[in-house]
Amino acid sequence: MEMEKVYSKMNSVGVTSLVIGIVTIVLGIGIGVVMVVNGGRLLAGKKNITF
């Protein structure tokens, strides 16, 4: 009976870890894309600055 509880707990922890990993990857890619786009806009806009 005890091994079934351990097996069930390992299963739920494994699934949770996979979900957190996938969410982290998706958020990382999304934030990276936003940073690249904003960096490109900044570089493109610097030619409009006059001193």
HUHUNOR-V173978 format. One record per pair of residues at least 12 apart in sequence whose C-alpha atoms are under 7 Angstrom apart, sorted by the first residue. I is the first residue (numbers start at 1). J is the second residue. If there is no record, write none. Layout:
i:I j:J
i:I j:J
This chain:
none
